[in-house]
Amino acid sequence: MQRTKVKDLLTGAEAGKEVLLKGWVRTKRGNKFVSFIAVNDGSTINNLQVVADAEKFSEETLKDVTTGAAIAVTGELVASQGKGQAYEIQASSIEVLGKADPETYPLQKKAHSLEFLREIAHLRFRTNTFGAVFRVRNSLAFAVHRFFNEKGFVYMHTPIVTASDAEGAGETFRVTTLDLDNLPRTEDGNINFEEDFFGKSTNLTVSGQLEGELAAMAFSDIYTFGPTFRAENSNTTRHLAEFWMIEPEMAFYDLKMNADLAEEFIKYIIRYALDNNREDIEFLGQRLIEEDKAKPQNERQEMTLLDKLEFVVNNDFERITYTDAIDILMNSNHYKKKKFQYDLSWGADLHSEHERYLVEKHFKKPVIVTDYPKDIKAFYMRVNDDNKTVAAMDILAPGIGEIVGGSQREERLDILIERMKGVGIHEEDLWWYLDTRRFGGCPHAGFGLGFERMVQFVTGMGNIRDVIPFPRTPQNAEF
């Protein structure tokens, strides 16, 4: 007999038929007459109840049917007599496929802290919370590809090992096959990377943007969706050393078109998750409500998770310039009462607390901030006519701050070279990048969306380590 998943059985289409269910035991309870076994196979947040009559299954037969055990159940799918589920299986046979010793299995029927579950990340998928989070993550990833495919974008795989640092920040993971106990040296004492595998110093990518721009100069519209790495010693709820980035690049786009596409994209993938994972999001929203009960009134969420996501999908994002943002922040009571940890002045970068104030307190909706000072932004962003700002944009979201960063790219060769010199990047290191300005260059733009931050936003999870299967952070590369 072919196995049927819990999600499909719960529709009732197989009612009255003999079915085969395989999954993991969540709970078992009962009395001397009957046992009730809740089984989940990951296809839905809901369990399916298996009813095992004592006449067919003795206590000895069911002794290995414990929380965490993998079982196969054959029986008739019938309308449930109890509350909480529409259908259940009247078992005719139960086979234990894999035991789980209740003395050592760490996921028993009790509340576990998220910190504890991070320590057993290899098992946390089996909890309701993380089952919901990663089903939502799956839907969002599928929606990313669906959105760009529908718009005719070409999916481009950019290199994971690269010799460039797109951000110029130097926070990269070195890639080498050199013997670290016996490094080859040049005459002046530096490491001789000519003897390394690639013949030069290489690192894990921090962004696929520069290579994406090359492809956009041929295909017009491309996107990347892959892992990126930052060797940034940040132990925060918003940073990871390994994360996934979505980076579209579009020829013949300006900053406004770039912002329009980013807003449409965000709304599209959130709508897809709402349409396909409503039960998971409702569960996660209820979890947030319970979490909020322990917080002071002024720290509680003003909207439920579902309401927040519907609000984002159904309303236009606010659009302001960086200069407007500084004015709003410096005229706020929050600033006047010295409630910001970081100081504010024109020319300084916005911190998370400033970004969250704009979206959560002032506008109460996502905000697109444009035209940042050129001195705090990357060399490849197009310099505006005022020569003080660049055609950059950040999209700020409630709860997490910046979720998208993008810009119109600098297509003017002379200005781009000047900007590179200003940040210490040599022309010969990016000769291939400059060629796209020499040969058929055109106005173009793009943005990057940190996928985990988007998953955080849609699931309401407070820590980014809880929305990626196996988080990589300072001092942690477990599993």
Residue, then its C-alpha position, 0 to 999 in steps of 0.5 A: m500500500q502507498r503511504t499517504k501524508v498527514k496533510d492529505l489524510l486530514t482533507g478526508a478524501e480517503a475517509g472510509k478507506e484503508v490507509l498507510l501512515k508513516g511518521w513520528v509519535r508526538t504523544k501517546r495517552g490512553n487507558k486500559f481500553v484504548s490508546f491515542i497516538a498523535v502522529n506527525d510527518g512534517s507535511t502540516i503543523n497538525n497531527l493525526q490521531v491514531v486509535a489503538d484498541a486494547e483488544k488488538f494492541s496489548e500494552e506490551t505491543l505498544k511499549d516502544v510507541t513512545t514520543g519521538a519513535a518512527i512508526a508505520v500505521t495501517g488502518e481505516l480513516v474515519a471521522s473523529q469522535g473526539k474534539g480537535q481533529a476531523y479525522e483519525i485512523q482506527a489502527s489495524s497494525i502498528e509497526v515501530l520503524g525506529k525507537a526513541d528511548p524516552e529516558t534520553y530523547p530530549l524532546q518530551k511533551k513540555a515547553h522547551s526554550l529556543e536557546f535549548l533547541r538551538e543546542i539540539a538543532h538537529l532535532r528541533f525541526r520536530t517541534n511545532t514551532f520549527g516545523a512551522v518556521f521551516r515550512v514557511r521558509n520553504s514557501l518563501a524560497f519557492a515564491v522567490h523563484r516563481f516571482f522572478n520566473e514570471k517576470g522573465f528574469v534569468y537565474m544566475h549562479t554567481p561564484i561562492v569562491t571569489a577574489s573580490d570583496a564586493e563591499g570593500a569591508g574586508e570581513t571575509f573568510r579566507v579560502t586556502t589549501l596552503d599548509l597553515d603550519n608551513l606557509p610559503r613566504t615572499e622575499d618581503g615576508n608576506i604569504n606567497f599566494e601564488e603557491d595557493f590553489f588559485g594562485k592568488s588570495t581568495n575568499l568566500t563571497v560576501s555578495g553575488q552583486l558584481e558578477g550579477e551586474l556582468a550578466a545583467m549587461a547581457f540578459s537585461d534582468i537577472y537574479t541570484f539566490g545563494p549563500t553569502f558569508r561575512a566574517e563579522n564578529s556580531n553576536t546579535t539577533r540580526h546577524l549570521a556568518e552564513f546566510w542566503m541573499i537574493e540579488p536581482e540586477m536590472a539593466f535600464y533601471d533607475l532608483k525608482m524602478n528599483a524600489d518599485l520592483a523591491e516593494e512588489f517582490i516583498k508583497y508577492i512572496i509574503r502573499y504567497a506564504l499567507d496563501n499557502n501557510r496560513e495555519d503555520i503563520e496563525f500558530l506562530g502568531q499565537r506563539l507571539i501573543e503568548e510571548d507578549k504576555a510576559k512583556p510590559q504593555n508598551e513593548r507588546q505588539e500592536m498587531t497580530l502577526l497575520d494582521k501585520l503581514e496583511f497590512v504590509v501586503n495591502n498598503d503602499f510603503e512610505r518613501i522618504t529621503y535620508t535627509d527627511a529621516i534624519d529630520i524626523l528622528m532629530n525632531s522626535n521626542h525619543y531623540k529629545k529625551k535621549k532615548f536613542q543609544y546612538d547619536l544622530s547627525w547628517g552623514a552618520d549611518l542609521h542604526s537599527e534603533h533609528e530604523r525601527y523608530l521610523v517604521e514602528k513608531h512614526f510611520k507604522k509601516p515599511v519605509i523606503v529610505t533613499d539618497y544616503p550620504k555617499d561617504i557611508k555607502a559602497f563605491y558602486m552606488r551612483v553619485n547624485d548631482d549634489n555630489k554629496t549623496v548616492a542613489a541608494m535605497d534601504i527598505l526598513a521593516p517593523g521588528i528588524g529594521e533594514i530588510v533590503g539594501g539597493s541602489q542605482r549602480e554607477e555606470r559612468l566609468d570615470i566617476l566609478i574609478e574615482r570612487m574605487k580609488g577613494v576606498g583603496i580598490h585598485e583598477e587592476d583588481l576589478w578590470w572585468y567589472l570596469d569593462t562593463r562600463r567600457f563596452g556598452g554600459c548603461p544605467h542599471a540598478g539592483f538590490g539585495l534582500g537577506f533571506e533570513r531577515m525576510v523569514q524572520f519578518v514573516t514568522g515573527m521569530g525574534n532571533i535570526r538563528d531560529v530561521i536558518p536550519f544550522p546557524r553559523t555564528p562567532q564561535n559556533a559551527e556545530f552540526 
